[in-house]
Structure formats: C-alpha cells, structure tokens
Amino acid sequence: MDAIAVPSIACLARRAQRECDHHRVPLMGVMGAFIFAAQMINFPVGTGTSSHLVGGALLSFTLGPAAASIVMTAILATQALVFQDGGLLALGANIFNMAIAGVFAGYLPYVLLRGGRAGVFAGGVLSLLASAGLALMELIQSGVRMPRPALAISIALFAVSALIEGAITVAVMQALEKIQPGFIRQPRGMRAGAIVGAAAAGLAGLGIWFASARPDGIQKLSLDPGIASHARAFLTSPIAEYKLQLVSSPFLAKSLAGLIGLLIVYVVCLGLSRILSGARQLPQQEVA
C-alpha cells in the first residue's frame, strides 16, 4: 500500500499545483484543521463501537479532489507521527483508503448530481463506505479471521456511520453557504473560514472531552482478533493518544493535546497550500 500511495499522492500534488487558486490557500489550512478536529470526536454507534467524521467528501467539495487528497494525507501523517494514532505500518493503507479512494468516491456523486444536496449526501455516504470497505477487504486479504456474524455486524455499523457522515456533510455545506453565499465555488474573503476555524478550535479544545471512548469500527476489528496487541512503539510522543503527557489534569491533557494537534495540522496544510500555489505561479513570473 505504501508503494501505491506514495506515487499516487505525488501525482495528485502535481495536479493540485495546476489547479491551485491563491484564494484557496488559507482555506486548505482551515479545512484541514477542522477535519482533524472533527475526526477526534467519536460518537457511539451500536454496542461497544463508535464512529467519527472522516471528511474526505467534505474536503473534496470545498478544495477540489486533488487538494483534498493532499490535505487528508497531511492529517493522517500527523495522526500517525505525532499522536501515534493509526501507526506507520498502516499509513500507506490509510492514505489510499481515505485520502485517495475516499476523496474521489465522495466527489463522484457530487459532480454527477451537480453539487446539489442529494449529491453532497451521497458523496459523504459513498466516501465512508469506500474507505471502510477497502479497509475491511485489506484485513481479510491479510489473513485476519472474521466470523460471518462479526462481518455482518461490521458492515451494518459501517452503513450507519456512512449515513451519519452524509448527514453531517450536508449540514456543514449548508452552514458554509448560509454564512457566506458562494463561498464553496469562489472562496473570497475569510468570514466563513474564520468561523470554521473557531469551530475547529472548539472541537479540539473542548469537544474532545465529550468524545466517546469506545473504539471505532476499524479499531474494534483490530482489537477483537488481537492485531492491536502486536503493535510496537519505536518512539514515544509527548502527546500520544491525544493526551499531553506533561500535564496531570486529564481535562487539560486532552484539550491542550487537541489544540497542539490542530495548530500542527493548520501550519502543515497552510504550508503545503502555499508551496503548491507558489509553484503554480512561478512559471508565469518567469515568462513575464
């Protein structure tokens, strides 16, 4: 999966460079921070399982699919490297499942249905189903034993999570349009962006405290057969598992870790967007 993900992201970076609009430079940082914060908020789904917004479709609608893939890759890499969430050995698979397949699967219905509400909802649903389905197939192909009842329950939970993903995606898109009409198509001005950034800070700093402690669907599938017990940490991060180890207060440990992660993702995504935008403008400057 690493061998597939690395060249794919490199090609998408070149495409994002060609398509990058300097008006969207701040938006990449803000949307990356928002999706990172939203992914930290797990909500219960079924017995002993939780889910969270993945956000691949939402990123593709606001940034375009190529830029969305780059932003999602930055989020996944930050989670693996800084928070030890997901892990390095699974990073290639996670990037392919969520940053590539999930993003483009979500963007397809949006284009076919011309950006209507039905397309937004279908995009959110299909994005999560594509990512979860690929992860499930990869686990099975890797030899992980899954009894039929467990497999059926997992598929049902993924279906419920997908419907929730679609509903949240519609709600966020409608909120952005109400805050600043036309913001999705031509993101000039940062009124909506500032509100999204404030919402991200609220989710990361306060919302994480109310998040469900239950494992999400894929995490539960790795816990039940005992895959997670084989994980080894080569280095320990001071904010591993979304807790700042230097702080004794559980509330502050979670809140500060969330805000630190939010800042890291924002800076990384903003830096990437400036690099892509600058690389696009450079040939024009040389010709001039």
N, C-alpha and C positions, 0 to 999 in steps of 0.2 A: 504493500500500500504506500510506503514511502516512495518507492520508485515510480509510482503512478502520480502521487500527489505533488512531488517537487516540480517536475517539468510542467504539469498542468497549471500550477499556480504561477510559474514563470511566464507561461503563455498568456494567462489571464492578466498578469501585471502589464504585459505589453499592450494588451487590448484596453485595459483600464487607462493606460497612459495616453492612448489615442483618443479615448472618449472623455477624458477628464476635463471638466469645466471648472475654472478657478472659483466660480460661485459656490461649488460644492465642496471646496477644500475644508472649511470649518465644519460642514455637515458630516463629513466622514468621521471626524473626531467625536462629535456629539452623539451620532447614532451608534458608533462603536461603544462608547461609554454606556449608553442606555441599554443596549443589548447585553453587555457584560453584566450590568446591574440586574437586569430582568432575569438573566439565567441563574442568578444567585437565589432567587425567590422561589422555592419549591412549595407547591400546594398539594394536599392529599388527593390521590386518585385511587380508588379501590382500597383494599385491605393491605396495609403494610407497605404501600407504594405511593410515590409522589411523582409529580411532573413539574416542568417549568417551561417557560417560553424559550424556544430555540432561536427564533428570529431571523432565519435565513430568508424567508419570503419578505418580511418587513424591510430588511436591508436591501434586497433586490429592487423593491418598489421605490425606495427613496434614493438609492445611489446608482442603480443600474446593476446588472448581474456581475459584471467583471469586477467593479469596485467593491461590491458586496462580498465577493469571494475573498478579496484581499483583506477586508476588514474582519470577516469571520475567522480567517486564518490567524490574524493578529490576536484576536480574542482567545482562540483555542491554544495558541502558543503561550500566551500569558498565563492562562489557567494551568497549563502543564508545567511550565518552568518556574513560575512564581508561587503558585498555590498548590502545586503537586496534585492537581485535580485532572484526572484523565491519564496522565503518565506519558512518558516519552515513547514507549513501545507502541502505544495506541494512537500517537499523534497523527501519523500518516493516514490511518483509517478514519480518524475523526475528521480530519481536514477533507478527505474525499467525501465522506458521508454527509457532512453538514455544510462545509464551505464550498463544495463543488456541486455534488448531486442535489443536495437540499436546496441550495440557492437557485439553481436552474430549473429544478422541478417546480418550485414555487413561482418562478417568473413566467413559466409557460401558460398557465391558465389566465394570468393577469394580462398577457399580451393577446391571447385568443379572445378573451371577453372584453378587450379594450379598456381595461382599467376600471371596470365597474365594480360595484360592491360584491357581486357574485364571483368575479374574478379574484378579488382580494381574499375572500373567504376560501375559495377553492385553492388558491395558491398557498395559503397558510396550512390548510389540511394536507395537501399533496406534499408540501415541503417536509413536514414532520414524518409523514408516512414513508417517504422515500428514505430519509435518514435512518429512521428506526428499522425499516425493513432491511436495508443494507447491513446495518449492524447485526441484526438477527441472523441473516444469512452468513455473515462472516464468522460469527460464533459457531454456527452449526458446521460450516465448512472446516473450521479449525478443530473439530472433533469434540466440541462441548456437548455433552449429553443433555437433551431436553425432552422429558416425558411429554406425551401429547397433551395431557391436561394443562401442564405448565405453559406449553407453547400456545395453546388456545387462549389461556388467560392473558398471556403477554400480548398477543395480537389484539385482544379486546381492549386492554388497557391503552395500547398504542392508539387504537381508533378513538377512544375517548379523549386522549391527550391531543390528538390531531384536531378534533372538533373544537377543543378549548383554544388551541393555537390559532385556528381560523377566526374564532370569535374575538380573541384579543387583538389580532392583526387588524381586523375590520375596525375595532374600537379606536386603536391608535391612529390609523389612517384618517378616520373621520375627525378625530380630535385635532390632528395637524391641519386639516383643511379648514376647520372652523376657526382655529387660532389665526391662521394666515392663509386665506384662499389662494390657490395656485402655487402653494409652497412646494408641492411634490414635483411639479413639472418645471418650475423656474424658482429655485430656492434663493431668491434675492432678499437680503435682509435677514436678520437672525432673531426675529421675535419668537417664532416657533422653536428655533434651535435653542434659544435661551431657556424656554420653558421645558423642553425635552431634557436639557442638561440639569435643570433644577430637579426634575422628576428622577433622573438617574441618581443624583446625589442623595435624594430622599430614600430611594430603594436601597442603595448601597449602605447608607449610614444608619437607617432606621428599620427599613423593611426586612433586612436580613435577620433581625432579631425575632421576627414573627414567622419566618420561613419554617416549613415542615422539616423535621429531622429524618423523615423516612427516606430511604434510597429511591432514586428514580428508576424507571423501568429497566434500562440497560444496566445500571449499577446493581440492581437486585438480581438480574440474570447472571452477573459475575460473582455475586456473593453466594447464591444458593449452591452452585456446583463446586465452590471453593476456589475459583480462579483468583479472587482478590487476595487470598491468603498467600499467594506466591509472589506478590508484588514486593519489590525491594527498593528502598530509597538510597541512592548513591550520595546525595547531599540533602541536608535538611534546610528548608526555607524558614525564615523567621515569621512568615505569615502563611504557613502551610495549613490546609483545610480551612482557610478563611478565618483564621484566628491569629491575632498579633501576640506572639509568644511572650513578649516583654511586658505585657500588661496583665495584671492579676484579675481585674474586673472582667467577667465574662461578657457583659454588655459592651464595654469599651473595646475589648479584644476583637469582637466581631465587627463592630461599627468602624473602628479605625482600619482594620484589615480591608473591609469593603471599600472605604474611601481611598485607601492607598492603591488598591487594585484599579479602581475607577480612574484615578489620575494616571496610572501607568498606561492603561488602555487608551485613554484620551490622547496622551502625548504620542504614543506609538502610532495610532491611527492618523493623527494630525500630521505627524512627520512623514508618514507614507504618502498621504494625500499631497503634501507639498512637494515631495520628490516626484511623484507622478505628474503633477501639474507643471512643475519646473522643467521636467524632461520633455513635455509636450510643447512648451513654449520656446525651448532652446533652438530648434531648427528654424523657427520663424525669425528669431532675433538674428541668427547668423546670416540668413538670406537678406534681411534688412540691412 
